[in-house]
Amino acid sequence: MLLAFSSSGSFMKAVASSGNIKSKTRSDKKRGFDTQGFLGSAGVARKIVEYRKFQRIYSQGDPATSVIYIHQGGVKLSVVNEVGKEAVVAILGPGDFFGEGCLAGQTSCMGTTTAIAPTTVLTIGKSEMLRVLHEEHAFSDRFISYILARNIRIEEDLVDQLFNSSEKRLARTLLLLARYGMVDRPQKMLPKVSQDMLAKMIGTTRTRVNFFMNKFRKLGFIHYNGGLHVNNSLLSVVLHE
């Protein structure tokens, strides 16, 4: 799972860092490089594909042949073990890449990706992605920064899973889904993520998620009004030792 962090300081630092890789952020503009605009240009051989909500993009075990960039919408990355138990590894949004394992010699997809909303992606073949990374240094720098930031998130999450309570993991996940601490303004209202999906993301049961969500609502940390809204007061759960 890529949406939780181990300590309050590293949480805020990592959230701010991950915000730097989103498409068309102020940081991108300051550096004079627009990742989304570049990938959408005629100079990059890519295929634009639209997916309906709940439509599968690729399945676990499919050949790994392309790197995919999310233009708009959202994607769930999940894995299933040999007995059929599913774990949600990440919820990805605009500006995120996935499928990059093919660049490191991965021959089959390690998980399944599914659109959680109407989603548009740019699919770039392995050979084309390698060419662009070698020839376009500005894009290469941005892509490497993205991969490093994602690696940090994975390491932080491992520590979080080992040492932090499910309540704190849930609070972090909600804050990160709302993009608190990122360069752009937080969105506050979350995409429609079910309690069952949240449970799979933080490694607990739906019953526990329901208990903590009701607790957060009663304390005023979240509220429902046409969707789930997250208040920055939820940070008190993350910062509490």
C-alpha positions in Angstrom: 0.0 0.0 0.0 1.4 3.4 -1.0 -0.8 5.7 1.0 0.5 5.7 4.6 3.6 6.9 6.4 5.4 6.1 9.6 5.9 9.3 11.6 4.2 12.7 11.7 7.3 14.5 10.4 8.0 12.1 7.5 4.2 12.0 6.8 4.0 15.7 6.1 7.4 15.8 4.3 6.5 12.9 2.1 3.0 14.2 1.3 4.6 17.5 0.2 7.2 15.6 -1.8 4.6 13.4 -3.5 2.7 16.6 -4.5 5.7 17.6 -6.6 5.1 14.8 -9.0 1.5 15.7 -9.9 0.8 17.0 -13.3 0.7 20.8 -13.9 1.6 21.7 -10.3 3.1 25.1 -9.5 6.4 23.3 -9.1 6.2 22.0 -12.6 5.5 25.5 -13.9 8.4 27.0 -12.0 10.8 24.6 -13.6 9.3 25.2 -17.0 8.4 21.6 -17.6 4.8 20.3 -18.0 4.8 16.5 -17.8 1.2 16.1 -19.0 1.7 18.6 -21.8 4.9 16.8 -22.9 3.4 13.3 -22.9 0.4 14.7 -24.8 2.6 16.2 -27.6 3.0 14.8 -31.0 6.6 14.0 -30.3 5.7 11.0 -28.0 4.2 7.9 -29.6 1.4 7.1 -27.2 -2.2 5.8 -27.3 -5.0 7.7 -25.5 -7.4 5.2 -23.9 -10.6 5.9 -22.0 -12.0 3.6 -19.3 -15.4 3.4 -17.7 -15.7 3.2 -13.9 -14.9 -0.3 -12.7 -13.4 -1.2 -16.0 -10.2 -3.2 -15.8 -7.0 -1.7 -17.4 -4.9 -4.8 -17.1 -4.9 -8.0 -14.9 -2.4 -9.6 -12.7 -0.2 -11.9 -14.8 -0.8 -10.0 -18.1 2.3 -9.3 -20.2 4.1 -6.1 -19.0 4.7 -4.1 -22.1 3.8 -0.5 -21.5 4.1 2.4 -19.0 0.8 4.2 -18.4 0.2 7.8 -17.3 -3.1 8.9 -15.8 -4.4 12.0 -17.5 -7.6 12.2 -15.6 -9.7 10.0 -13.3 -8.4 7.4 -10.8 -7.0 3.9 -10.7 -7.0 1.2 -8.1 -3.9 -1.1 -8.0 -4.6 -4.4 -6.3 -3.0 -7.9 -5.9 -4.6 -11.2 -5.2 -2.9 -14.2 -3.5 -3.2 -17.8 -4.3 -6.3 -18.3 -2.1 -8.1 -15.3 -3.6 -7.5 -12.7 -0.9 -7.2 -9.2 -2.3 -5.1 -6.3 -1.1 -5.4 -2.7 -2.4 -1.8 -1.6 -3.0 -2.5 2.0 -4.1 -5.1 4.5 -5.3 -3.5 6.5 -8.2 -4.7 9.8 -9.7 -3.9 12.3 -12.4 -0.1 12.7 -12.9 0.7 9.2 -11.6 2.5 6.5 -13.7 2.0 2.8 -13.4 3.3 -0.3 -15.2 6.9 1.1 -15.1 8.2 -2.3 -13.9 8.5 -3.3 -17.6 11.4 -0.9 -17.9 13.4 -3.0 -15.3 12.8 -6.3 -17.0 9.4 -7.2 -15.5 7.7 -9.5 -18.0 4.3 -9.8 -16.4 2.1 -7.4 -14.4 2.4 -7.9 -10.6 -1.1 -6.6 -9.9 -4.5 -5.7 -11.4 -5.4 -2.1 -12.2 -9.1 -0.9 -12.3 -10.6 2.5 -13.0 -12.4 3.8 -10.0 -14.0 6.6 -12.0 -14.2 7.5 -15.7 -10.5 7.6 -16.5 -8.3 8.7 -19.4 -4.8 7.3 -19.7 -1.8 7.7 -22.0 -0.2 4.3 -22.8 3.4 4.4 -23.9 5.2 1.3 -25.2 8.3 0.1 -23.4 10.7 0.9 -26.3 9.2 4.4 -26.8 9.4 5.1 -23.1 13.1 4.1 -23.1 13.7 6.3 -26.1 12.1 9.3 -24.5 13.9 8.8 -21.2 17.2 8.8 -23.0 16.6 11.7 -25.3 14.5 14.1 -23.2 16.5 14.9 -20.1 13.9 17.2 -18.5 11.3 14.4 -18.7 13.8 11.8 -17.5 14.6 14.0 -14.4 10.9 14.2 -13.6 10.3 10.5 -14.0 13.2 9.6 -11.8 12.0 12.0 -9.2 8.6 10.3 -9.3 10.1 6.8 -9.0 12.2 7.9 -6.0 9.3 9.5 -4.3 7.2 6.3 -4.8 10.0 4.2 -3.4 10.1 6.4 -0.3 6.3 6.0 0.1 6.7 2.2 0.0 9.4 2.2 2.6 7.4 4.5 4.9 4.3 2.3 4.5 6.2 -0.8 5.5 7.2 0.9 8.8 3.6 2.1 9.2 2.1 -1.3 8.8 4.6 -2.7 11.4 4.3 -0.1 14.1 1.2 2.0 13.8 -2.5 1.3 14.8 -5.2 0.8 12.2 -6.8 4.0 13.4 -3.7 6.1 12.6 -3.2 4.2 9.3 -6.8 5.0 8.3 -6.4 8.7 9.2 -3.2 9.0 7.1 -4.9 7.2 4.2 -7.9 9.6 4.3 -5.6 12.7 4.4 -3.4 11.4 1.6 -6.5 10.6 -0.6 -7.6 14.2 0.1 -4.0 15.3 -0.9 -3.4 17.4 2.3 0.1 18.9 2.2 0.5 18.8 -1.5 1.5 21.7 -3.7 -2.0 22.2 -5.1 -4.9 22.9 -2.8 -6.3 19.8 -1.1 -9.5 18.5 -2.6 -11.1 17.7 0.7 -14.0 15.7 -0.8 -12.6 12.2 -1.5 -13.3 10.1 -4.6 -15.9 7.4 -3.9 -13.8 4.9 -2.0 -15.8 2.2 -0.1 -15.1 1.2 3.5 -14.3 -2.3 2.1 -11.6 -0.7 -0.1 -10.2 1.3 2.8 -10.0 -1.8 4.9 -8.0 -3.5 2.1 -5.7 -0.5 1.9 -4.7 -0.4 5.6 -4.8 -4.1 6.3 -7.8 -4.4 8.7 -11.5 -5.3 8.6 -14.4 -3.3 7.3 -15.9 -3.4 10.8 -12.9 -1.6 12.2 -12.9 0.9 9.4 -16.6 1.6 10.1 -16.0 2.0 13.8 -13.2 4.6 13.2 -15.1 6.4 10.5 -18.0 6.9 12.9 -15.6 8.1 15.5 -14.0 10.5 13.1 -17.4 11.8 12.1 -18.6 12.3 15.7 -15.3 14.2 16.5 -15.9 16.5 13.4 -12.8 15.2 11.6 -14.9 14.1 8.6 -18.4 14.7 7.4 -20.7 13.6 4.6 -22.4 16.0 2.3 -22.7 14.7 -1.2 -19.5 12.8 -0.6 -16.9 12.3 2.1 -15.2 15.5 3.2 -12.0 15.4 5.3 -11.1 18.3 7.6 -7.5 19.1 8.5 -8.3 18.5 12.1 -7.9 14.8 11.3 -4.1 15.5 11.5 -4.5 15.3 15.3 -4.9 11.6 14.9 -1.7 11.3 12.8 0.3 13.5 15.1 -0.9 11.9 18.4 1.7 9.5 19.8 
